[in-house]
Amino acid sequence: MINKLHLAMIELYSGDAKRIQHFCKVHSYAKIIAETENVDEKCLFMKITGKRRPCIS
């Protein structure tokens, strides 16, 4: 699911290399932070996809 979202964002920004690179960098950085903080899989998905429901781990 995350890969599909990632590819959809790349398609959305096709032709705009700066936006694509920025998105990829921010996504990777956020994922590293969440994994370092031992965020569970459900909460990690919600944080990566921008869901606004609170995560209680």
ABEGO torsion letter per residue (X at the ends): XAAAAAAAAAAAABGBAAAAAAAAAAAAAAAAAAAAAGBBAAAAAAAAAGBABBBBX
